[in-house]
Amino acid sequence: ETLKRREKVNQRFQLDISTAEDFPTWIDGSPITEDHLLWATWLITSRVLTVQGSAEEGKSYRLLIPFLDMCNHDRSSSHVLTGRAVPGGELKVMAGCAVKEGDAIDICYGGGMAGNDRFIQDYGFLDSGNDSVAYTMVAQQILGKRRIVEGVGAGRFMSEPDRQKTMEELNRTTIEEDTQLLESSATADPAIAASIRYRLGVKRALSQLSKV
């Protein structure tokens, strides 16, 4: 899904920006590059919410909602975002405990149903809670025990070819090799380090599920 998103960004850049002589410049006066468009795409992706329209419409919309993007993710938070899955519903952040001045208002992204596959590609972070539930969700999808929650294929189980291909890619390295990689200088790039942590977390979750 991420590769397809990058491909669309490239196509849009080639079509609308690279060949346009009068396209606006960046804030410092330099030409707009494909990296700028990638940044803008992921900036929007990390902040939009899928919200149901009215019951009569029967449609859903991807919306940017002011102030809501100030809420960070915390799976253990007692505060809850409500209304997005209800046709014609009113979006509210419901406080689950007393809130004092200066307190951060965190919510659980994805309503507690999203795992690290969504977090790393849509938001650029990994939920590394002690219970590892965000990795377990991904492992369950790979094993065909859980439906895909968001994005491409939402509501369906991973296809057998996709599951096999995912396992083949994961098996290219062992848990021990990934652990050593994280401890080496090869992970100075934060993006590479995050991808290895994700791969390692999914492998550990798969290993735990195999013992159940």
C-alpha positions in Angstrom: 0.0 0.0 0.0 2.8 2.4 0.9 4.6 1.6 -2.4 1.4 2.2 -4.4 1.0 5.5 -2.6 4.5 6.6 -3.4 3.9 5.5 -7.1 0.8 7.7 -7.2 2.8 10.6 -5.8 5.5 10.1 -8.5 2.8 10.0 -11.2 1.2 13.2 -9.9 4.5 15.0 -9.7 5.5 14.0 -13.2 2.1 15.0 -14.6 1.3 18.2 -12.8 4.5 19.7 -11.4 7.7 18.7 -13.2 6.5 19.8 -16.6 4.8 23.0 -15.4 6.8 26.1 -16.0 4.7 28.4 -13.8 4.2 26.1 -10.8 4.6 27.9 -7.4 7.9 27.6 -5.7 8.6 26.3 -2.1 8.5 28.7 0.8 12.3 29.5 0.4 11.9 30.2 -3.3 13.3 26.8 -4.4 11.5 24.6 -7.0 9.0 22.1 -5.7 10.5 18.6 -5.7 9.0 15.1 -5.5 10.2 15.0 -1.8 8.0 18.0 -1.1 5.0 16.2 -2.5 5.8 13.1 -0.6 6.0 15.1 2.6 2.7 16.8 1.9 1.0 13.5 1.1 2.1 11.9 4.4 1.3 15.0 6.3 -2.3 14.7 5.2 -2.4 10.9 5.5 -1.3 11.1 9.1 -4.1 13.6 10.0 -7.2 12.6 8.1 -10.0 10.5 9.6 -12.6 8.4 7.9 -16.0 9.7 9.0 -19.4 8.4 8.1 -21.8 10.8 6.3 -25.5 11.0 6.8 -27.6 7.8 6.9 -29.3 8.9 3.7 -26.0 9.3 1.8 -24.5 6.0 2.9 -21.0 7.4 2.2 -17.9 7.9 4.2 -15.4 10.8 3.9 -11.7 11.3 4.6 -11.6 14.6 6.5 -9.1 16.9 8.1 -10.6 17.9 11.4 -9.1 21.0 13.2 -7.6 20.5 16.6 -8.3 16.7 16.6 -4.8 16.0 15.2 -3.3 17.5 18.4 -4.4 14.3 20.2 -1.5 11.8 20.3 -1.9 8.1 20.4 -2.0 6.2 23.7 -3.6 2.7 23.7 -4.1 2.9 27.4 -5.8 6.3 27.4 -9.3 6.4 28.9 -10.3 9.3 26.6 -12.3 8.1 23.6 -13.1 9.6 20.2 -16.7 8.9 19.4 -19.1 9.6 16.4 -16.9 8.8 13.4 -18.4 5.4 12.7 -22.0 6.4 13.2 -23.9 7.8 10.2 -24.6 11.5 10.9 -22.8 11.2 14.2 -21.2 14.1 16.0 -17.5 13.8 16.6 -16.5 14.2 20.2 -13.5 13.4 22.4 -15.1 12.0 25.6 -13.0 12.4 28.7 -12.6 9.1 30.5 -11.2 10.7 33.7 -10.8 14.1 35.2 -8.7 16.5 33.1 -6.6 19.1 34.8 -5.2 22.2 33.1 -2.0 21.3 31.2 -2.9 17.6 30.9 -2.3 16.0 27.5 -5.5 14.6 25.8 -4.5 11.4 24.2 -6.7 8.9 22.4 -6.2 5.4 21.0 -5.8 5.7 17.2 -8.0 3.4 15.2 -10.4 2.9 18.1 -8.2 0.2 19.5 -8.6 -1.9 16.4 -5.5 -0.7 14.4 -2.1 -2.4 14.7 1.5 -1.3 13.9 1.0 -2.0 10.2 -1.2 1.0 10.1 0.7 3.1 12.5 4.1 2.8 10.8 2.8 3.6 7.3 0.2 6.2 8.1 1.7 8.0 11.1 5.4 7.0 11.1 5.6 5.6 14.6 5.3 2.2 16.3 3.2 1.4 19.3 5.7 -0.4 21.5 3.5 -1.0 24.5 4.5 -3.7 27.0 1.6 -5.9 26.0 2.8 -6.0 22.3 -0.9 -6.0 21.2 -0.2 -3.7 18.2 2.3 -6.4 16.8 0.0 -9.3 17.7 -2.8 -7.7 15.6 -0.4 -7.8 12.6 0.7 -11.3 13.2 -3.0 -12.5 13.5 -3.6 -10.9 10.0 -0.7 -12.7 8.5 -1.9 -16.0 10.0 -5.4 -15.4 8.6 -6.9 -15.1 12.1 -7.9 -11.4 11.8 -9.4 -9.2 9.2 -7.7 -6.2 7.8 -9.1 -3.1 9.6 -8.1 -0.1 7.5 -6.7 0.7 4.1 -6.5 -1.7 1.1 -8.5 -4.8 1.7 -10.3 -3.4 4.8 -12.9 -5.9 6.1 -11.3 -8.9 4.4 -8.7 -11.5 5.4 -5.3 -11.3 3.7 -5.2 -13.5 0.6 -3.2 -16.7 0.8 -0.7 -15.5 -1.8 -0.2 -12.2 0.2 0.2 -14.2 3.4 2.8 -16.5 1.8 4.7 -13.6 0.3 4.8 -11.8 3.7 6.1 -14.8 5.4 8.8 -15.3 2.8 10.0 -11.7 3.3 10.0 -12.1 7.0 12.0 -15.3 6.8 14.8 -13.6 4.9 16.3 -12.8 8.3 16.1 -14.3 11.8 15.1 -12.6 15.0 18.7 -12.8 16.1 19.9 -11.2 12.9 17.4 -8.4 13.2 18.4 -7.8 16.8 22.0 -7.5 15.8 21.1 -5.1 13.0 19.4 -2.8 15.4 22.5 -2.7 17.6 24.8 -1.9 14.6 25.7 1.4 13.0 23.6 0.3 9.9 20.5 1.7 11.6 21.7 5.3 11.9 18.8 6.2 9.6 15.7 6.4 11.7 13.5 5.1 8.9 15.6 2.0 8.5 15.7 1.5 12.3 11.9 1.7 12.5 11.4 -0.8 9.7 13.7 -3.3 11.4 11.9 -2.8 14.7 8.6 -3.4 13.0 9.9 -6.5 11.3 11.3 -7.8 14.6 8.2 -7.0 16.5 6.0 -8.9 14.1 8.3 -11.9 14.1 8.2 -12.1 17.9 4.5 -11.9 17.9 4.3 -14.7 15.3 6.6 -16.7 17.5 4.4 -16.2 20.6 1.2 -17.1 18.7 2.8 -20.3 17.5 3.2 -21.4 21.1 -0.5 -20.9 21.9 
